[in-house]
Amino acid sequence: MRRFSKSIRMVAGLLTGLLFATLAVPLGAQTSSHSHHMFYEVSKEVTLSGTVSDVVAKAAPGMLPGPHLVFATTSGRVDASLGRFALEGKKPLSVALGQQITVTGVMKTIKDEDVFVARVVRVGGKAYELRNQHGVPMSPLSRQRASQKAAEKGESL
């Protein structure tokens, strides 16, 4: 019986040590400012306008996952990654071929391909916030809460 209680104390001590070790290392440690993210830098955002030429509901292999929006600008064709939740929820992004849109985001080169990581899409007088300021796709519930907060403050996205 004494050996059993010794084993329990030893395991409890090891688990306690492991717990303190994990708490000592911050999980979200960042070495730079909050506006900088490895993938998305809000300081490099640009706004592009164009005409919708294609809506891709499911990305092809090699593309960023999730739906994409292809639109024509005066400078050429742009492939915009919308984030995995853009076409989901109560008020999903709604666009049609030929519509005029304005997209705010950051241009990235991934696997030698240019892709515009869209954060906000404006179409038909509506603004759809698809990602937060760190480039993380917003779930339908997150979009709904952000839209409610903006409405309470009398703002629009």
C-alpha positions in Angstrom: 0.0 0.0 0.0 2.9 2.4 0.8 4.4 1.8 -2.7 1.0 2.8 -4.3 0.7 6.0 -2.3 4.4 6.9 -3.2 3.6 6.4 -6.9 0.5 8.6 -6.6 2.6 11.4 -5.0 5.3 11.1 -7.6 2.8 11.3 -10.5 1.1 14.2 -8.9 4.4 16.0 -8.4 5.3 15.4 -12.1 1.9 16.7 -13.3 2.2 19.8 -11.1 5.7 20.5 -12.5 4.4 20.1 -16.0 1.5 22.4 -15.3 3.9 25.1 -14.0 6.2 24.6 -17.0 3.3 25.2 -19.5 2.1 28.2 -17.6 5.6 29.8 -17.6 5.6 29.9 -21.5 3.0 32.3 -22.8 1.0 30.7 -25.6 0.4 33.8 -27.6 3.7 35.5 -27.1 4.4 38.1 -29.8 7.7 39.9 -30.4 6.2 42.8 -32.2 3.3 45.2 -32.2 -0.3 44.0 -32.2 -0.9 45.3 -35.7 1.6 42.9 -37.1 0.8 39.3 -37.8 2.9 36.8 -39.6 0.3 36.3 -42.3 -1.7 39.5 -42.3 -0.4 43.1 -41.7 -3.2 45.6 -41.4 -0.7 48.4 -42.1 -0.3 47.0 -45.6 -4.0 46.9 -46.4 -5.2 48.3 -49.8 -8.7 48.7 -51.2 -9.4 47.5 -54.7 -12.5 48.0 -56.8 -13.7 45.9 -59.7 -16.3 43.7 -61.3 -17.1 40.2 -60.1 -16.1 37.6 -62.8 -16.3 34.4 -60.7 -17.3 33.1 -57.3 -15.4 29.9 -56.3 -17.3 28.2 -53.5 -14.5 25.6 -52.8 -10.8 26.3 -53.4 -8.9 24.2 -55.8 -5.9 22.2 -54.5 -3.0 24.6 -53.9 -5.2 27.6 -53.2 -5.9 29.0 -49.8 -8.8 27.0 -48.3 -12.3 28.4 -48.4 -14.2 30.3 -51.0 -12.6 32.8 -53.4 -13.9 35.8 -55.3 -12.4 36.6 -58.7 -12.8 40.2 -59.9 -11.5 42.3 -62.7 -9.8 45.6 -61.8 -8.3 48.2 -64.2 -4.9 46.6 -63.4 -6.0 43.0 -64.1 -7.6 40.0 -62.6 -7.6 39.5 -58.8 -8.1 36.3 -56.8 -9.5 37.2 -53.4 -9.5 34.6 -50.6 -12.6 35.2 -48.5 -11.9 33.0 -45.5 -13.7 29.8 -44.8 -16.9 31.3 -43.3 -17.7 34.1 -45.9 -20.6 32.2 -47.5 -22.0 30.8 -44.3 -24.4 32.0 -41.6 -27.5 34.2 -41.5 -26.1 37.0 -43.5 -23.4 35.5 -45.8 -21.6 37.5 -48.4 -23.9 37.7 -51.4 -22.4 38.6 -54.8 -23.4 38.0 -58.4 -21.4 37.9 -61.6 -21.0 41.4 -63.0 -21.6 43.3 -59.7 -19.3 46.1 -58.8 -17.4 45.5 -55.5 -14.8 47.1 -53.3 -12.5 44.8 -51.4 -10.1 45.8 -48.6 -7.2 43.4 -47.8 -3.6 42.5 -48.2 -1.9 41.0 -51.3 0.2 37.9 -50.5 2.3 35.6 -52.6 1.6 32.0 -51.7 3.3 29.1 -53.6 4.3 31.6 -56.3 0.7 32.7 -56.8 -0.7 36.1 -55.9 -3.8 36.0 -53.7 -5.6 39.0 -52.2 -6.5 38.1 -48.6 -9.8 39.9 -48.2 -10.9 41.4 -44.9 -13.9 43.5 -45.9 -16.0 43.2 -49.1 -18.4 46.0 -50.0 -21.2 45.3 -52.4 -24.6 46.8 -53.1 -24.3 49.2 -50.2 -23.5 46.5 -47.7 -20.1 45.8 -46.0 -19.2 42.3 -45.1 -16.3 42.0 -42.6 -14.8 38.5 -43.3 -11.6 38.7 -41.2 -10.6 40.6 -38.1 -7.6 43.0 -38.2 -5.2 40.1 -37.7 -6.5 38.3 -40.8 -8.3 35.6 -38.9 -11.5 34.5 -40.6 -14.6 35.6 -38.7 -17.3 33.0 -38.0 -20.9 33.9 -38.8 -21.5 34.5 -35.0 -18.5 36.8 -34.8 -19.7 38.8 -37.8 -23.1 39.1 -36.3 -21.7 40.4 -33.0 -19.4 42.9 -34.7 -22.2 44.2 -36.8 -24.4 44.6 -33.7 -21.7 46.5 -31.9 -21.2 48.8 -34.9 -24.9 49.4 -35.1 -25.1 50.3 -31.4 -22.3 52.9 -31.9 -24.0 54.2 -35.0 -21.1 53.1 -37.2 -21.0 51.0 -40.3 -18.2 48.6 -41.4 
